[in-house]
Amino acid sequence: MHTMWKGSISFGLVNIPIKLFAATEDKDVKLRQLHKKCHTPIQYEKRCPNCEEEVSNEEIVKGVEYVKGKFVILTEEELKELKDEHEDKTVKIIDFVSLEDIDPIYYNRSYYIGPGENGQKAYALLREALKTSGKIGIAEITMRSKQQLSIVRVYHDCIVMETIHYPDEVRNVKEVPGVPENVEIDEKELNTAMMLIDQLTTTFNPEKYEDDYRIALLKKIEAKVNQNEGKIPEETPRQNVVDLMSALQASIERAKENAAKESENITRETAPPIKKKTKTVRKKA
């Protein structure tokens, strides 16, 4: 696995060197947008609609729209200063709670935690303490210039960190429109629903579930490849370039010819007139 982050876990006076690894991966099939005419991938340019011109990375600054149409600009120096001030390469455990205390709506992303250099013994100690207590740690970590809340727990003998949302990042459920309140439920209908739930109740086995759409899409792609339906982007003929070079060369030759003619004309105009020789006729004595 690729190491995403290096630092340490601290709780109390214990400090454990660690490495973070992504625990999950996105397996969605990424579909590229191609030009229908020649099957070339489409490019997206950064363009300013006000100036009606393409903008380079050097011309871009970062800002926040604090009211509609008004922005406050943050320089790279200001952002770096804030990052350096708050970035701490430590997963700092600040509390221990029960896993059941946290609703899954708070969960964000999972990371495997591996021990760093000379950290195996302290790592094993924290793992055993979490197992024995049945608790999970509430921690704070700064990743990619963003401070995040997280939980630290044990998963199959490996310590796992899962980032979770801060409370103000979870929207108020009361703002969901159309949620029914005080609806009378028929007792027979409720009992029937409960019976159905009982019949479908089982032990969770993650291997049982598959992404049917992704599997079908991959089979469709494989079939098209096997049937030689793959497309290669058509190369645009470089006739324009050749024509341009020919035109430039022809222009140079023409310019040389014109210059030679002008030089010849100038020579003729500035040269002194040629005097005609006259024959002298001698008279006989």
Backbone bond lengths (Angstrom), bond angles and torsions (degrees), N, CA, C in turn:
res aa  C-N    CA-C-N  psi(-1)  N-CA   C-N-CA  omega(-1)  CA-C   N-CA-C  phi
1 M - - - 1.465 - - 1.524 110.45 -
2 H 1.304 115.96 150.60 1.453 121.62 179.31 1.529 110.31 -85.18
3 T 1.324 116.81 128.04 1.464 121.13 178.10 1.520 110.10 -69.90
4 M 1.331 116.26 122.71 1.460 120.99 -178.01 1.523 112.58 -94.09
5 W 1.330 116.35 -24.80 1.466 119.98 -170.41 1.519 107.79 -162.48
6 K 1.308 116.08 138.57 1.463 121.29 176.45 1.516 109.37 -122.04
7 G 1.311 116.48 139.88 1.458 119.98 179.04 1.514 109.59 -178.70
8 S 1.324 114.86 -134.99 1.461 119.04 -179.53 1.515 110.36 -154.26
9 I 1.333 115.47 160.44 1.469 123.05 170.70 1.516 106.68 -105.97
10 S 1.320 115.32 134.14 1.467 118.51 176.79 1.517 109.52 -128.06
11 F 1.343 115.94 135.61 1.465 120.91 168.92 1.519 106.49 -144.72
12 G 1.325 114.44 121.40 1.458 119.46 -171.68 1.521 108.99 65.03
13 L 1.321 117.08 -128.01 1.456 122.08 179.66 1.522 112.03 -98.42
14 V 1.337 117.13 4.66 1.464 120.94 179.88 1.519 109.63 -88.02
15 N 1.323 116.55 131.97 1.464 122.02 -179.29 1.527 107.99 -130.76
16 I 1.343 117.35 121.47 1.466 122.11 -174.55 1.519 109.58 -119.59
17 P 1.333 118.90 119.60 1.468 120.30 175.00 1.524 110.62 -67.37
18 I 1.345 116.39 133.98 1.472 120.11 -175.45 1.523 111.21 -140.38
19 K 1.336 113.63 168.99 1.464 122.98 170.87 1.522 107.74 -131.72
20 L 1.341 116.30 144.84 1.466 120.96 177.98 1.528 110.22 -105.95
21 F 1.343 115.06 139.99 1.459 122.18 177.06 1.527 108.21 -131.26
22 A 1.326 116.95 140.99 1.467 120.10 178.25 1.516 109.59 -62.82
23 A 1.327 117.20 127.69 1.463 121.27 -178.04 1.520 112.11 -89.00
24 T 1.319 117.24 -18.10 1.463 121.17 -179.35 1.517 109.48 -130.11
25 E 1.323 116.45 163.13 1.465 121.44 176.29 1.518 109.41 -142.43
26 D 1.321 114.82 148.67 1.457 121.34 179.88 1.526 108.35 -85.11
27 K 1.332 116.63 119.29 1.458 120.47 -178.11 1.523 112.34 -106.63
28 D 1.330 117.19 17.19 1.455 119.74 176.66 1.528 109.61 -61.79
29 V 1.334 116.40 143.55 1.459 121.29 176.20 1.526 107.49 -79.97
30 K 1.314 116.13 118.54 1.463 120.53 -176.77 1.526 109.71 -85.31
31 L 1.316 116.34 116.04 1.459 122.76 179.15 1.522 109.58 -94.06
32 R 1.332 116.54 122.83 1.462 120.97 178.87 1.521 110.01 -85.98
33 Q 1.315 116.55 149.30 1.463 121.21 174.64 1.524 108.39 -91.85
34 L 1.351 115.88 124.52 1.457 121.75 -176.97 1.528 110.17 -117.70
35 H 1.321 115.68 155.63 1.458 120.93 173.60 1.529 107.97 -73.14
36 K 1.319 117.51 121.93 1.459 121.31 -176.06 1.521 112.10 -58.66
37 K 1.303 117.16 -31.29 1.467 121.87 -176.09 1.524 112.44 -70.02
38 C 1.349 117.99 -43.18 1.467 120.40 -173.49 1.529 113.61 -129.16
39 H 1.352 117.45 0.98 1.472 123.45 177.52 1.528 113.15 62.76
40 T 1.322 116.78 31.20 1.463 121.69 175.86 1.525 109.17 -92.55
41 P 1.369 118.38 135.54 1.470 119.88 178.21 1.525 112.05 -57.13
42 I 1.332 115.31 137.86 1.456 121.58 -178.35 1.527 109.57 -77.75
43 Q 1.329 116.72 137.61 1.454 122.06 175.94 1.521 109.43 -103.88
44 Y 1.332 115.02 150.24 1.458 120.19 178.80 1.518 108.41 -118.29
45 E 1.302 115.89 123.60 1.459 120.05 -178.23 1.531 110.47 -99.31
46 K 1.316 115.47 150.54 1.460 121.06 175.43 1.529 107.31 -84.92
47 R 1.315 115.86 115.21 1.464 120.60 -172.53 1.521 110.34 -132.13
48 C 1.305 116.33 136.33 1.462 121.87 176.91 1.530 108.71 -88.97
49 P 1.341 118.15 116.35 1.464 119.84 -178.87 1.525 113.01 -69.93
50 N 1.337 116.99 -21.29 1.466 119.86 179.84 1.527 111.11 -77.97
51 C 1.330 116.07 -49.01 1.469 120.71 -179.31 1.520 112.35 -83.85
52 E 1.354 115.80 -11.49 1.463 121.80 -178.71 1.527 111.21 53.81
53 E 1.331 114.95 50.80 1.463 119.85 178.04 1.519 109.88 -149.89
54 E 1.345 114.94 155.41 1.456 120.58 177.59 1.525 109.09 -73.80
55 V 1.361 115.48 142.88 1.458 120.54 -174.59 1.530 109.06 -116.28
56 S 1.334 116.79 131.89 1.459 121.68 177.69 1.525 109.34 -84.93
57 N 1.336 116.86 165.10 1.465 121.46 -180.00 1.521 111.63 -60.18
58 E 1.333 117.17 -32.61 1.465 120.89 -179.21 1.523 112.26 -67.98
59 E 1.327 116.96 -19.33 1.470 121.11 -177.69 1.529 112.51 -97.34
60 I 1.339 117.22 6.57 1.461 120.91 -175.64 1.526 110.39 -104.99
61 V 1.328 116.68 132.65 1.465 122.69 174.17 1.523 108.05 -120.31
62 K 1.323 116.77 165.82 1.459 121.51 -177.68 1.523 110.33 -106.34
63 G 1.312 115.72 139.42 1.456 119.93 -178.83 1.517 111.64 -152.39
64 V 1.326 115.69 166.24 1.466 122.51 -179.96 1.523 108.26 -122.77
65 E 1.325 116.54 131.55 1.467 121.39 178.06 1.530 108.06 -83.27
66 Y 1.345 117.46 100.85 1.462 120.85 -176.29 1.518 112.25 -84.82
67 V 1.332 118.12 -27.90 1.463 123.01 167.13 1.529 106.18 -138.58
68 K 1.308 117.04 165.52 1.455 121.34 -175.62 1.530 111.09 -55.97
69 G 1.323 116.25 117.70 1.455 121.15 175.51 1.516 115.16 84.91
70 K 1.352 117.98 -0.11 1.466 120.49 179.91 1.519 109.87 -122.34
71 F 1.313 115.68 132.83 1.465 121.01 -174.99 1.522 110.86 -124.42
72 V 1.314 115.81 146.59 1.456 121.48 170.06 1.522 106.38 -107.95
73 I 1.328 116.58 130.32 1.458 122.18 -174.84 1.522 110.38 -92.83
74 L 1.344 115.88 135.05 1.456 122.19 175.77 1.520 108.38 -115.35
75 T 1.324 116.89 122.88 1.457 120.81 -178.54 1.524 110.00 -78.34
76 E 1.330 115.58 162.01 1.459 120.33 177.60 1.525 110.80 -61.89
77 E 1.334 117.08 -34.88 1.464 121.04 179.22 1.532 110.83 -65.35
78 E 1.345 116.67 -41.89 1.466 120.34 179.51 1.524 110.91 -65.60
79 L 1.334 116.89 -41.29 1.458 120.48 179.86 1.525 110.91 -66.88
80 K 1.324 116.85 -39.78 1.464 120.39 179.24 1.523 110.96 -65.53
81 E 1.337 115.75 -39.36 1.464 120.04 179.17 1.523 110.77 -63.10
82 L 1.329 116.87 -43.24 1.469 120.77 178.14 1.522 111.16 -64.98
83 K 1.352 115.73 -39.93 1.455 120.24 179.34 1.519 111.56 -63.52
84 D 1.342 116.28 -46.72 1.464 120.29 -179.49 1.526 111.82 -63.82
85 E 1.344 115.77 -32.87 1.460 120.84 -177.27 1.524 111.98 -71.75
86 H 1.349 116.08 -34.72 1.462 119.26 -173.30 1.522 114.21 -107.74
87 E 1.321 117.47 -11.77 1.462 118.64 -177.73 1.519 110.45 -77.64
88 D 1.313 115.33 123.89 1.459 121.89 179.78 1.518 107.71 -134.10
89 K 1.308 117.29 121.90 1.459 121.97 -177.03 1.530 110.97 -78.89
90 T 1.331 114.68 50.26 1.459 118.96 -179.08 1.525 110.41 -138.54
91 V 1.352 115.41 132.18 1.461 120.50 168.78 1.521 105.67 -87.68
92 K 1.314 116.17 99.16 1.461 120.66 -172.99 1.528 110.45 -93.74
93 I 1.334 116.23 109.73 1.470 120.91 177.60 1.528 108.41 -77.80
94 I 1.330 115.61 121.77 1.466 119.73 -176.12 1.526 112.31 -109.11
95 D 1.337 117.90 -21.33 1.466 121.37 179.31 1.517 109.28 -149.42
96 F 1.350 115.18 162.07 1.466 121.78 170.87 1.522 108.42 -123.66
97 V 1.342 116.77 132.45 1.466 121.70 -178.45 1.519 108.78 -138.39
98 S 1.305 116.34 176.92 1.466 121.59 174.51 1.524 109.57 -86.79
99 L 1.323 115.61 144.49 1.463 120.20 -179.23 1.519 111.39 -58.95
100 E 1.331 116.61 -35.31 1.467 120.82 -178.18 1.527 112.57 -66.97
101 D 1.321 117.32 -14.48 1.462 120.52 -178.60 1.531 112.34 -74.66
102 I 1.326 117.68 -16.10 1.462 121.20 -174.79 1.522 109.95 -107.70
103 D 1.317 116.93 121.10 1.459 120.97 178.08 1.528 109.29 -72.68
104 P 1.347 118.38 140.47 1.471 121.14 -179.57 1.524 115.11 -57.47
105 I 1.341 117.85 -17.80 1.463 119.29 179.89 1.525 111.75 -62.49
106 Y 1.332 116.54 -20.93 1.457 120.61 -179.32 1.534 112.39 -81.02
107 Y 1.336 118.40 -18.21 1.465 120.80 -173.65 1.524 111.50 -68.26
108 N 1.327 115.08 144.78 1.457 120.07 -178.99 1.520 111.62 -123.95
109 R 1.352 117.35 -73.24 1.467 120.83 -176.35 1.522 110.43 -143.27
110 S 1.349 115.28 147.98 1.463 120.74 -176.19 1.527 111.71 -106.62
111 Y 1.345 115.40 144.48 1.462 122.43 177.30 1.523 109.24 -135.85
112 Y 1.332 115.91 135.99 1.456 119.73 171.43 1.520 108.65 -79.40
113 I 1.327 116.38 139.82 1.461 121.76 176.68 1.522 108.68 -109.04
114 G 1.315 116.09 122.02 1.454 121.40 175.90 1.513 109.81 -111.61
115 P 1.328 118.44 153.22 1.469 120.55 -179.46 1.525 111.34 -71.24
116 G 1.324 115.39 144.27 1.451 120.81 174.04 1.519 110.35 -85.38
117 E 1.312 115.47 -168.66 1.464 120.88 -178.25 1.528 110.64 -61.59
118 N 1.333 115.87 128.60 1.472 123.55 179.41 1.526 112.43 61.66
119 G 1.337 116.82 24.74 1.467 118.85 -178.14 1.512 114.78 -110.28
120 Q 1.359 117.32 7.49 1.465 120.01 -174.89 1.528 112.67 -62.74
121 K 1.324 118.17 -44.50 1.468 120.65 -175.65 1.526 111.11 -66.77
122 A 1.317 116.91 -46.28 1.468 119.91 179.48 1.526 110.59 -66.28
123 Y 1.344 116.34 -34.99 1.468 121.80 177.18 1.525 109.76 -61.21
124 A 1.350 115.87 -47.86 1.465 120.75 179.98 1.520 111.25 -62.91
125 L 1.334 116.90 -35.78 1.461 121.05 178.42 1.521 111.14 -63.13
126 L 1.339 117.37 -46.93 1.466 120.81 179.38 1.522 110.17 -64.25
127 R 1.305 117.36 -42.39 1.467 121.02 179.69 1.532 111.11 -59.31
128 E 1.347 116.66 -44.93 1.463 120.19 -178.53 1.527 111.43 -68.97
129 A 1.330 115.30 -35.97 1.463 119.10 178.96 1.525 111.04 -65.83
130 L 1.333 117.21 -39.62 1.464 121.05 178.19 1.525 110.58 -67.08
131 K 1.326 116.51 -41.59 1.463 120.53 179.05 1.525 111.21 -62.94
132 T 1.322 115.80 -49.14 1.460 120.75 -175.22 1.522 111.92 -65.85
133 S 1.318 116.70 -40.19 1.469 120.44 -177.89 1.519 112.70 -78.30
134 G 1.354 116.10 -24.43 1.456 119.14 -176.28 1.519 112.39 73.03
135 K 1.324 116.42 15.63 1.467 121.46 -178.11 1.534 110.73 -103.61
136 I 1.321 115.20 165.53 1.462 122.10 171.75 1.521 107.86 -123.64
137 G 1.322 115.76 153.34 1.460 119.82 -179.32 1.520 111.74 -94.11
138 I 1.320 116.52 140.31 1.464 122.69 171.74 1.527 106.61 -97.92
139 A 1.328 116.82 121.43 1.464 119.93 -173.03 1.521 111.22 -133.16
140 E 1.309 114.89 164.38 1.460 122.41 173.96 1.517 108.93 -120.54
141 I 1.338 116.22 141.61 1.453 122.39 -179.81 1.521 108.68 -147.09
142 T 1.320 116.78 147.45 1.464 121.42 175.23 1.518 108.22 -108.96
143 M 1.333 116.01 118.54 1.464 122.43 178.42 1.510 109.27 -131.74
144 R 1.348 115.85 134.76 1.475 121.42 178.89 1.527 110.91 51.54
145 S 1.317 115.44 46.65 1.472 122.70 176.12 1.525 112.77 63.92
146 K 1.323 117.89 20.60 1.472 120.99 -179.85 1.520 108.95 -131.06
147 Q 1.333 115.79 125.06 1.463 119.75 175.71 1.521 108.82 -77.55
148 Q 1.321 115.83 132.11 1.458 120.46 -176.26 1.520 110.74 -131.06
149 L 1.319 114.16 147.17 1.450 121.22 172.95 1.526 107.54 -88.08
150 S 1.324 117.46 146.15 1.460 119.44 -177.37 1.526 110.45 -150.54
151 I 1.327 114.60 166.73 1.459 120.15 172.37 1.529 108.06 -119.18
152 V 1.319 116.61 149.90 1.464 122.65 178.54 1.517 107.27 -121.26
153 R 1.337 116.76 123.73 1.465 121.09 -176.98 1.522 109.02 -146.78
154 V 1.331 115.82 177.60 1.466 121.72 -179.99 1.525 109.68 -104.91
155 Y 1.331 115.34 135.31 1.461 121.75 178.08 1.530 107.71 -138.23
156 H 1.336 116.70 110.88 1.475 121.89 -179.19 1.528 112.38 49.84
157 D 1.313 116.96 53.79 1.475 123.95 177.76 1.520 113.59 65.99
158 C 1.318 117.88 9.63 1.472 121.49 175.57 1.524 108.62 -117.46
159 I 1.304 116.66 138.45 1.468 119.85 175.35 1.527 108.22 -78.07
160 V 1.312 115.23 133.16 1.461 121.79 -177.30 1.515 109.32 -121.44
161 M 1.325 115.53 140.27 1.457 120.74 172.68 1.524 108.38 -113.06
162 E 1.308 116.38 130.45 1.461 120.84 177.68 1.518 108.75 -121.91
163 T 1.318 116.30 119.12 1.463 119.07 177.05 1.527 108.57 -70.09
164 I 1.309 115.99 142.07 1.466 121.49 178.89 1.521 108.82 -129.69
165 H 1.314 114.76 156.89 1.459 120.38 -178.81 1.531 110.65 -75.08
166 Y 1.325 115.22 147.50 1.459 119.79 169.63 1.530 108.14 -71.54
167 P 1.329 117.74 154.68 1.467 120.08 -176.97 1.532 113.66 -54.91
168 D 1.343 117.46 -36.97 1.466 118.18 -178.40 1.527 112.85 -76.42
169 E 1.349 117.36 -4.45 1.459 121.22 175.51 1.521 111.87 -90.53
170 V 1.324 116.95 -12.85 1.466 121.49 177.36 1.527 108.22 -94.52
171 R 1.316 116.23 119.87 1.464 120.01 -176.53 1.526 111.71 -66.51
172 N 1.318 114.18 151.55 1.465 120.87 -179.21 1.525 109.83 -68.76
173 V 1.328 116.14 120.94 1.467 121.01 -177.32 1.524 111.55 -63.51
174 K 1.332 117.32 -24.13 1.461 120.25 -179.49 1.524 112.55 -68.90
175 E 1.354 116.65 -13.21 1.467 120.16 179.66 1.526 112.34 -85.58
176 V 1.345 117.14 -3.40 1.470 120.10 179.18 1.528 108.56 -73.28
177 P 1.329 118.09 121.52 1.472 119.83 -176.67 1.524 112.49 -75.68
178 G 1.329 115.95 147.60 1.463 121.63 171.57 1.507 115.99 80.45
179 V 1.329 118.84 8.22 1.469 119.70 179.21 1.529 108.37 -71.82
180 P 1.334 118.16 122.67 1.473 120.05 -176.12 1.526 111.82 -71.96
181 E 1.328 115.64 146.53 1.465 122.03 176.98 1.529 109.56 -129.67
182 N 1.326 114.70 145.72 1.474 121.42 175.16 1.530 112.62 51.22
183 V 1.339 115.70 48.18 1.464 120.26 177.77 1.527 108.79 -95.02
184 E 1.319 116.53 129.08 1.471 120.39 179.24 1.524 109.58 -73.98
185 I 1.332 115.84 129.62 1.457 121.93 -179.52 1.524 108.92 -108.17
186 D 1.335 116.73 128.45 1.455 121.50 177.92 1.528 109.34 -66.19
187 E 1.320 116.54 132.63 1.463 121.56 -175.21 1.532 111.64 -62.39
188 K 1.334 117.81 -39.57 1.460 120.47 178.95 1.529 111.16 -64.78
189 E 1.321 116.72 -41.68 1.461 120.29 178.73 1.524 110.61 -63.68
190 L 1.338 116.66 -39.63 1.461 120.90 179.16 1.525 110.33 -65.33
191 N 1.336 117.12 -43.29 1.463 120.49 179.28 1.527 111.25 -63.16
192 T 1.341 116.14 -38.72 1.472 120.04 178.29 1.528 110.67 -64.78
193 A 1.327 115.70 -41.67 1.468 119.91 177.96 1.522 110.82 -63.69
194 M 1.319 117.50 -40.36 1.454 121.57 179.15 1.531 111.29 -64.98
195 M 1.345 116.41 -37.80 1.464 120.48 177.63 1.531 110.57 -64.36
196 L 1.303 116.40 -40.78 1.476 120.87 178.61 1.524 110.62 -63.27
197 I 1.343 116.13 -42.14 1.462 120.17 178.21 1.521 110.65 -62.28
198 D 1.340 116.59 -41.76 1.464 120.50 179.13 1.526 111.03 -61.60
199 Q 1.324 116.53 -40.15 1.460 120.58 -178.29 1.537 111.81 -67.85
200 L 1.321 116.91 -31.72 1.467 121.23 -177.65 1.532 112.60 -93.85
201 T 1.319 116.98 -1.88 1.461 119.97 -178.56 1.523 110.65 -73.42
202 T 1.332 116.87 131.60 1.464 122.16 -178.45 1.523 109.10 -151.26
203 T 1.317 115.92 -179.83 1.462 121.32 175.10 1.517 108.77 -86.29
204 F 1.313 115.93 135.89 1.466 119.86 -177.04 1.521 110.37 -67.02
205 N 1.328 115.59 123.30 1.457 122.61 176.19 1.525 107.81 -128.97
206 P 1.331 117.78 101.79 1.464 119.90 -174.68 1.521 114.06 -61.25
207 E 1.356 117.81 -26.43 1.458 120.30 -179.63 1.539 111.96 -67.57
208 K 1.305 116.50 -15.41 1.462 121.00 -177.60 1.527 112.04 -73.43
209 Y 1.321 116.28 -23.82 1.461 120.42 -171.52 1.529 110.49 -103.16
210 E 1.333 115.81 136.81 1.456 121.76 -179.32 1.521 110.30 -134.74
211 D 1.326 115.16 156.25 1.461 121.58 175.65 1.530 107.53 -85.69
212 D 1.329 116.10 90.75 1.465 120.87 -174.84 1.523 112.25 -60.42
213 Y 1.327 116.49 -38.90 1.461 119.31 -178.43 1.528 111.13 -65.54
214 R 1.341 117.16 -44.66 1.460 120.17 -178.75 1.529 110.83 -64.28
215 I 1.333 116.92 -40.72 1.458 120.69 178.95 1.527 110.40 -62.89
216 A 1.337 117.13 -44.60 1.464 121.11 179.64 1.538 110.74 -64.61
217 L 1.339 116.55 -39.36 1.459 120.57 -179.99 1.530 110.91 -65.40
218 L 1.339 117.20 -42.10 1.467 120.77 178.81 1.532 110.87 -64.74
219 K 1.346 117.01 -37.60 1.466 120.07 177.01 1.526 110.82 -64.91
220 K 1.325 116.41 -40.31 1.463 120.59 178.64 1.529 110.71 -63.65
221 I 1.339 116.56 -42.28 1.463 120.79 178.79 1.521 110.45 -64.11
222 E 1.344 116.70 -43.94 1.469 120.65 -179.94 1.521 111.06 -62.38
223 A 1.343 116.75 -40.07 1.461 120.38 179.40 1.522 111.19 -63.81
224 K 1.332 116.88 -40.90 1.462 120.65 179.25 1.525 111.18 -66.24
225 V 1.332 116.55 -37.61 1.463 119.96 178.02 1.520 110.18 -65.77
226 N 1.347 116.52 -43.54 1.464 120.77 -179.90 1.520 112.16 -65.14
227 Q 1.325 117.60 -26.89 1.458 122.21 179.05 1.528 111.91 -91.92
228 N 1.343 115.06 14.72 1.473 121.21 178.09 1.526 112.45 56.53
229 E 1.330 115.40 40.40 1.460 119.39 177.67 1.527 111.75 -96.47
230 G 1.337 115.74 10.59 1.458 118.56 177.94 1.516 111.24 -66.32
231 K 1.304 115.98 145.09 1.463 121.55 -178.31 1.530 110.13 -112.78
232 I 1.313 115.68 137.35 1.466 121.94 174.68 1.513 107.68 -108.59
233 P 1.326 117.92 129.77 1.470 119.17 179.02 1.517 111.37 -54.74
234 E 1.339 115.35 132.64 1.462 119.89 179.10 1.523 109.95 -74.27
235 E 1.330 114.95 133.24 1.460 119.49 176.93 1.513 109.36 -82.57
236 T 1.309 115.96 130.20 1.457 120.77 177.70 1.515 109.59 -71.55
237 P 1.337 118.74 126.47 1.474 120.36 178.74 1.521 110.59 -56.40
238 R 1.325 116.06 141.84 1.459 121.08 -177.12 1.516 111.42 -92.69
239 Q 1.350 115.84 36.32 1.459 119.84 -178.97 1.518 111.72 -62.76
240 N 1.310 115.49 -37.21 1.459 118.42 -178.96 1.517 111.57 -60.71
241 V 1.367 115.42 -39.69 1.453 119.04 179.98 1.512 110.49 -65.97
242 V 1.373 115.91 -44.59 1.455 119.60 179.47 1.516 110.64 -62.35
243 D 1.339 116.20 -45.87 1.461 120.53 179.05 1.514 110.96 -60.03
244 L 1.337 115.94 -39.76 1.455 119.91 -179.68 1.525 110.55 -63.95
245 M 1.349 117.42 -44.35 1.453 120.91 179.32 1.523 110.75 -63.83
246 S 1.336 116.78 -40.63 1.465 120.60 178.61 1.520 110.61 -63.21
247 A 1.353 113.99 -42.27 1.465 117.93 -179.84 1.524 111.21 -65.11
248 L 1.348 116.92 -40.30 1.461 120.16 178.32 1.523 111.21 -63.82
249 Q 1.356 115.52 -43.45 1.465 119.31 179.91 1.520 110.94 -63.70
250 A 1.340 115.16 -42.01 1.464 119.45 178.32 1.523 111.00 -63.51
251 S 1.342 116.10 -37.50 1.459 120.16 178.83 1.525 110.95 -64.89
252 I 1.345 115.67 -39.91 1.468 119.48 178.83 1.522 110.53 -63.65
253 E 1.356 115.82 -45.38 1.465 119.50 179.70 1.518 110.76 -62.16
254 R 1.335 115.70 -41.38 1.465 119.29 -179.82 1.522 110.47 -65.68
255 A 1.346 115.83 -40.30 1.466 119.12 178.65 1.519 110.83 -62.18
256 K 1.353 116.81 -38.96 1.463 120.11 178.15 1.524 110.80 -63.63
257 E 1.340 116.15 -43.93 1.457 120.33 179.97 1.534 111.14 -62.33
258 N 1.351 115.48 -43.64 1.464 119.38 179.17 1.517 111.73 -63.89
259 A 1.346 115.43 -40.30 1.462 119.16 179.17 1.516 111.01 -64.22
260 A 1.338 116.45 -38.55 1.470 120.21 179.95 1.520 110.44 -66.50
261 K 1.336 115.93 -41.73 1.474 119.27 179.32 1.519 111.51 -64.83
262 E 1.376 115.81 -43.53 1.462 119.15 179.32 1.521 110.93 -62.27
263 S 1.325 116.48 -39.88 1.465 120.50 179.34 1.514 110.80 -63.39
264 E 1.336 115.85 -39.37 1.469 120.16 179.34 1.519 111.27 -66.48
265 N 1.330 116.33 -41.32 1.462 120.58 179.40 1.521 111.64 -64.43
266 I 1.351 115.32 -41.35 1.455 119.61 179.91 1.519 110.11 -63.93
267 T 1.302 116.93 -39.61 1.473 121.09 179.85 1.516 110.78 -62.73
268 R 1.313 115.61 -41.32 1.463 119.47 179.61 1.517 112.02 -66.31
269 E 1.352 115.38 -39.51 1.468 118.45 -176.60 1.525 112.27 -71.23
270 T 1.299 117.97 -34.70 1.466 121.19 -175.12 1.523 113.67 -91.38
271 A 1.309 118.72 -12.01 1.479 120.06 -178.98 1.528 110.30 -71.95
272 P 1.382 120.06 142.51 1.489 122.57 179.59 1.513 110.23 -66.68
273 P 1.327 117.63 150.28 1.471 121.14 -178.21 1.529 110.54 -65.20
274 I 1.270 116.67 143.48 1.472 122.21 179.79 1.519 109.25 -85.86
275 K 1.375 116.15 122.84 1.486 120.43 179.81 1.521 110.40 -81.72
276 K 1.322 114.60 134.86 1.452 119.41 178.82 1.528 110.07 -80.68
277 K 1.299 116.88 135.34 1.470 121.82 177.82 1.535 110.16 -76.09
278 T 1.354 115.16 133.76 1.476 119.72 178.92 1.527 109.77 -107.47
279 K 1.303 116.64 137.37 1.470 121.43 179.25 1.550 111.49 -78.47
280 T 1.302 114.89 134.45 1.492 119.73 177.46 1.516 109.06 -93.37
281 V 1.317 114.89 123.26 1.494 121.03 -178.57 1.533 108.32 -96.85
282 R 1.313 116.45 117.43 1.459 120.00 177.04 1.521 111.66 -88.05
283 K 1.329 113.63 136.19 1.483 118.37 177.40 1.517 110.08 -85.10
284 K 1.315 115.39 140.75 1.450 120.44 177.38 1.519 109.99 -74.94
285 A 1.299 114.42 138.43 1.477 118.33 179.21 1.510 110.89 -71.30
